[in-house]
Amino acid sequence: MPSPAVDDYLKTIYHHTEWQVEQITPSQLAAQLSLAPSSVTEMVQKLTAQGLVSHRPYGPIALTPEGARRAAAIIRRHRLIETWLVREFDYAWDEVHDEAEILEHALSDRLLAGIDERLGHPHFDPHGDAIPDADGRVHREEFVLLADAPVGHRGRVLRVSDRDPVLLRAVQDAGLDIGTELEVDAAGCVRVAGAARTVPAGAEEAVWLTV
């Protein structure tokens, strides 16, 4: 049965491996959900029993195929809602996450399908995160974290983490919107259309570029 608590766990596990390969540990999961480790341990045991995750004691947590399907479905809802709020209601990209957290559990499948059609079946949300299709598939370009991009690397801003609204505003103020073409100049500095720009503090670990 649908459960917001279960969905939050599955979404967090899914998110963790979207932009890097290391699987999430119970302690990381607890930190990201702001929950006590004992509570996370209990829920992970329940999710394992339901066939939604696989986990061995002291090991990382991974989604099973069924868990991945369910996680993709709720993430699809969340990201379509974020895109809808930005395009149709002029929300800023740092304002949509909390609204989508509420609406993703309230919208019917019929309304969600209507939103998807009205938006033209988008592949990406306002932050550059891939929107899974109805079958859970995603379309994503090869990427590199800005912090790992060498000096001289040229790429397009592909994704900005939506975890910190303050950082999102700072990235936008710096002109590093999704789709911006840039060249890595030096640590903490990039060039956009030949002009040097300072990267906001923390953004190198929150901005992904095309390869």
KOLSE-421843 format. One record per residue: residue in one letter; y, z, x of N, C-alpha, C, O in turn. Coordinates in steps of 0.001 Angstrom, whole numbers, plus 500000, padded with zeros to 6 digits. Each point is the difference from the previous one (the first is absolute). Layout:
<rs>
aYZXYZXYZXYZX;...
</rs>
This chain:
<rs>
m498814500000500843501186500000499157501248500000500886499987500565501094;p501098498795498429501233499997500784500491501411500267499959500860499120;s500503499371502094500515501305500377501114499800501015499753499446501071;p501481500993498620501093499858500968499684500649501341500376499467501044;a498938501675498944499676500679501261499053499155500837500206499835501202;v498753499630498162499062499140500719500716498764500515499800499597501146;d501034499799498016500732498809500410500884500274501212500099499162500896;d500545502003499138500861500336501131499193500101501293500460499559501053;y498357501011498875499141500070501181499606498604500465500109499675501182;l499435499513497887499527498664500360501139499147500548499807499253500960;k501390500852498434501160499252500487500339500397501432500279499142500837;t499697502153499443500370500485501325499007499524501050500397499607501097;i498323500424498578498983499505500931500183498507500228499911499527501133;y500343499736497804500224498550500084501212499693500875499936499157500895;h501179501543498832501239499777500758499785500185501496500538499249500814;h498673501757499537499870500395501399499489498869500872500406499883501156;t498718499288498319499410498944500809500564498609499683499462498995500466;e501600500943498755500600498696499698500638499359501223499899498789500201;w500762502033500618500781499456501106499528500505501358500703499850500998;q498130500738499042499354500381501255498519500242499702499611500081498834;v499565500035502198498549499960499784499327501372499972498864500111499540;e501799500916500933499368501317500069499834500590498603500949500027499216;q497837500449500474499758500619498699500656501376499932500246500641501022;i500027499789497774500708501255499803499047501183500131498841499922499592;t501652501168500977499228501225500124500379500956498863501062499845499398;p498083501140500301500358500960498953501329500705500264500770500232499069;s499507500111502191501260500689500300501196499080499766501034500451499508;q498843498270500835501076499047499734500204499811498504501131499910499523;l497772500032499749500083499850498552500705501193499377500841499840499115;a498813501359501350500641501210499488501497499994500292500806500381499152;a499561499185502050501417499975500378500773498991499156501105500291499540;q498319498524500254500703498973499241500133500358498528500959499588499348;l498092501173500123500059500410498600500673501352499815500190500458498873;s500173500183502249500626501338499969499110501002499247500468500751499145;l498251499235501196499027500885499369499286500830501055499978499649501180;a499439501458498373499224500841500898498720499274500407499390499326499170;p500191500797502096498761499350500440498795500339499130499133499155499781;s500812502079499724498858500387499163499977499209498695498931499632499512;s502245500108499926500074499214498766499558498567500249499311499403499173;v501085500053501961499621498635500344498494499908500233499356499049499556;t500094501926501133498556500013500245499223499984498694499014499276499862;e501433501520499189499327500064498701500093498666499260499012499533499435;m502175499854500568500158498737499301499218498886500676499400499168499320;v500599500802502004499252498965500719498512500103499670499316498984499877;q500190502229499981498594500179499603499752499408498614498968499373499764;k501974500825499328499867499450498657500064498466500032499225499328499320;l501691500134501463500129498548500101498755499379500630499581498903499629;t499840501811501324498762499527500613498876499977498976499221499048499938;a500701502007499260498957500077498968500175498908498954499022499531499418;q502222500062500343500275498934499023499831498600500591500140499002499293;g499558500930502004499811498705500633501284499272500326499988498783500182;l501123501937499894501298499373500260500387500027501473500756499139500450;v498744501826500307500255500067501441498708500342500722499051500516499409;s500935499185501880498903500438500866500591500921501049501058499724500564;h498242501381499692500522500990500938498870500863500524499167500489499237;r500815499692502077499071500927500638500792501184500526501160499843500378;p498235501340499653500729501174500495500652499731501352499373499459500911;y501893500928499204500814499868501208500331498533500347500564499723501058;g499085499358498058500284498591500250501132499495499133500515500728499151;p499874498020501062501063499404499183499496499653498607498809500097499706;i502126499498499448499699499667498601500234498512499810501000499459500473;a498089499884498842500145498574499720499721499739498532499189500688499380;l501482498320500072499748499598498626498699499206499923499713499181500872;t499514501064498093498859499153499700500525498733499308501173499952499628;p497990499032500194500476498823499259500574500349498626501011499428499592;e498358501500499696500519500397498694501319500752500144500921499806499207;g499168501063501820501242500713500241501134499065500381501140500187499576;a498537498794501235501014499019500399500472499192498802501183499680499887;r497884499989499211500376499247498792500954500812499144501005499483499512;r498674501795500308500857500848499168501352500247500676501036500007499335;a498953500193501974501261500211500717500884498766499902501204500117499773;a498206498694500396500776498766499923500609499814498622501112499489499868;a498154500930499102500500499846498634501232500860499762500964499531499394;i499029501712501068501147500868499760501165499611500907501160500124499607;i498537499405501606501063499537500888500645498738499443501212499813500111;r497974499322499290500543498812499335501000500417498935501086499426499916;r498568501555499275500902500497498968501309500492500625501094499618499585;h498756501241501425501163500627500627500957498947500559501209500078499783;r498256498954500924500855499033500683500584498959499052501106499508500224;l498166500159498730500581499118498989501157500697499293501021499374499715;i498826501906500004501072500761499346501217500084500910501127499819499540;e498661500455501759501129500043500931500741498662500020501230499964499973;t498019498950500075500615498668500017500762499734498717501096499440500025;w498335500953498878500632499849498674501314500767499936501006499475499523;l498987501771500958501217500816499949501109499408500861501168500035499615;v498477499425501541501013499404500878500553498714499404501213499789499980;r497896499351499534500442498685499523500680500052498634500990499306499771;e498486501508499333500475499983498622501026501085499686500790499854499067;f499204501231501703500881501116499674500929500380501146500676501027499941;d499357498148501098500936500187501123499841501345500706500972500546500524;y497816499985499493499752501183500827500090499594501467499665498872500364;a500789502054500471499945499783501443498578500278500485499248500717499340;w500384498716501813498618500147500451499644501426500392498819500332500100;d502186500526500126499713501398500318499933500873498744499789501209500103;e500388498191498705500020500776498756498743499817499145499808500722499022;v499337498320501338498951499602499059498703500785500123499226500053499044;h500520500552502099498690500619500215499697501092498978498941499988499372;d501981500952500462499755501119499086499855499536498560499181500533499252;e501616498473500355499885499460498643498620499374499801499355500203498972;a500209499038502022498697499332499892498856501012499966498981499759499352;e501176501362501334498971501038499986499758500502498578498872500331499632;i502185499722499582499882500461498612499464498886499103499074500212499216;l501513498610500906499675498906499088498611499421500224499400499466499066;e500082500627502142498702499377500276498871500596499160498974499353499787;h501213501872499737498977500647499168500262499813498509499178500381499166;a501977499029500499500386499923498587499917498588499422499808499841498794;l500331499136502043500024498631499499498601499524499605499019500278500690;s500906499009498203498728499409499569499670498790500871500882499439500649;d497858500165499363499588498807500737500718498761499459500357499098500757;r499848500871497922500674498849499389501433499875500487500450498906500341;l500274502216499694501383499955500463500046499647501478500874499245500425;l498204501288500363499986499695501424499765498509500221500644499389500853;a498446500029498388499740498562500115501245499197499632500286498973500615;g500450501494498386501239499326499613501055500083501087500721499034500252;i499369502125500392500951500165501105499629499067501147500866499337500572;d497859500612499759499527499134501070500360498539499721500463499287500890;e499320500279497870500306498618499633501501499738500053500434498960500493;r500352501976499002501460499826499992500549499896501425500948499260500259;l498448501485500648500469499997501386499478498802500796500392499795501149;g498724499416498237499465498841500701498848500329500927499770499298500985;h499497501778498702498827500416500781500345500195501480499459499303500858;p501432501632499442500436500198501393498868500515500886499107500707499532;h500939498935501739499008500461500972500449501245500758499177500693500598;f502141499598499380500524501111500785501030500786499190500705499440499161;d499369501857501101500979500845499319501303500010500801500069499347501041;p500967501370498512501289499961500696499964500505501445500899499689500782;h498071501087499581499903500529501354499129499128500901499817500303501179;g499643498604498255499149499117500787498528500350499936499188499355500663;d500446501653498554498595500353499844499319498993499082500576499576498998;a498200500046501346499267499015499217499592500570498646499537501137499913;i500635498073499038499568500363498652498598499428499784499842498780499970;p499148502060499879498651499467499746499989499182498710500701500324499041;d498488498605500948499869499247498762499035500734499070499531501090500326;a500178498326498536499173500680499001498592500302500517499313500866499458;d500256498421501591498684500223500585500054500896501241498986500209500665;g502195500313499639500143500899501137500271499308501321500093500662501034;r500037498020498955500251499265501243501483500059500354500859500077499123;v499424499885502182501388500000500461500202498850500978499063499542500653;h502185500006499431500383498943500928501018500605500961501094500388499592;r498541499691501689500876500655500971500000499213501308498945499581500477;e502235500220500098500113499331501286499621500951501133499961501217499815;e499759498214501361499779500839501174501299500729500323501091499479499770;f498779501733500766501182500835500157499937500814501280498945500155500616;v502217500361499767500099500923501122501069501029499653501051499653499462;l498680501599500842500980501058499802501153499781500969499775499661501162;l501452500527498377501165499793500854499885500802501291500368499511501068;a499127501709498842499863500843501196499058499387501025500114500282501193;d498951498876498353499018499389500909500379498589500420499330499405500844;a501727500056498583500407498622500316500686499966501365500904500798500248;p498684498292500646500620499937501329501409499423499948500371499306499053;v500395500991501969501342499415500124499867498476500007499152499444500699;g501678499905498532499944498548499886499203499514498809500037498817499663;h499235502097499693499211499585498826500943499568498878500983500677499697;r498697498192499700500780499505498871499114500011498755498862499531500026;g501666501000498915499234500061498767500891500267498811501213500175500125;r498163499851498739500691500259498730499606501384499514498839500392500115;v502116500348499343499676501312499441499045499790498836500339499373498996;l498464501163501163498944499777499025499870501158499026499725499805498816;r500476501398501695499813501174499150500791501173500554500130500147501215;v500404500694497894500663501249500367499345501109499193499905499905498776;s499648501132501889499349501105499304500954500618498980501185500193500271;d498269500113498545500842500602498953499855501517499951500413500634499029;r499004499948502014499754501444499984501286500821500017500051501080499410;d500993498419501261501239500761500169501172499215499418500437499028500615;p500095501362498210501120499275499390501240499956500887500724499004499996;v499532502059500764501173500027500875499861498938501084500964499304500319;l497847500572500242499769498998501025500091498589499414500507499089500655;l499007500729498121500123498699499342501463499583499890500342498848500266;r500511502081499346501426499686499880500593499656501359500825499095500117;a498746501639500915500513499748501344499559498632500504500780499288500633;v497978500346499089499493498687500409500781498899499295500357498996500616;q499907501188498101500768498999499256501426499909500523500548498907500142;d500052502246500143501369500003500530500070499292501355501033499434500359;a497861500602500389499952499338501311499730498500499869499963499282501000;g499846500244497757499768498580499771498592499552500313499780498823500285;l499249502094499668498618499666500321499172499917498722498978500672499866;d501467498509499212499308499834498734498719499188500190499809499345501024;i499321500712497969498796499181500009500398498527500147500881499506499296;g498455499810501628500288498584500226500993499731501105500160498848500403;t500524502183500110500973499805501073499307499553501280499031500623500434;e501462498299500174499494499520501277500711500756501125501226500113499999;l497996500404500960500615500751501085499229499807501302498881499488500025;e501764500940501046499370500005501319500107501399500571501070500607499958;v497829499917500579500008501327500608500747499910501325499613499234500883;d501452501544499255500875499919501171499649501065501022499882499715501192;a499954501501498342499665501132500867499629501150499079500072499878498777;a499532501236501819499640501156499182501179500388499119501086500290500502;g498702499716498192501038500414499070501045498943499726501036500297499405;c498714498474501018500997498948499795499311498668499714498993499666500625;v501554499579498430499506498663499679501194499060499900501152500432499975;r498546498272499968501048498999499794499713499237498727498886499522499784;v502120500368499378499917499243498757501068498922500062501189500307500090;a498395498428499861500922498870500129500836500120501271501176499637500021;g498191500884501051500664500105501289500829501254500196500445500279501114;a499772500486497815500832501206500087499122501235500166499008500165499289;a501361500700501652499236501217500245500193500999498871501109500198499503;r497787500429500103500061501036498972499135501176500430498902499830500529;t501618501356499230499252501208500322499010500309498889500343499973498818;v498434500319501575498970500345499023500166501471499623500072500850500887;p499991499471497817500156501406499596498878500875500561498875499541500196;a501448501701500053499002500946500510498806500073499046500163500196498796;g498652499647501756498785500065499197499529498666499471498862499880499546;a502004499105500505499652498712499397498961499241500803499249499207499432;e500686501013501879499014499271500792498565500320499572499088499200500210;e500726501961499197498671500395499523499832499713498505498990500377499404;a501994498959499993499958499756498549500262498550499637500015499651498820;v500191499505502174500276498585499759498910499142500650499664500178501170;w499796498893498047498978499083500511500561498584500028500756499600499115;l498859499639501927500477498636500196498834499022499950498847500380500204;t501463498367499525498981498956500129499708499796501477500849500252500854;v497947499292499433499580499766501375500558498666500490499759499613501144;
</rs>
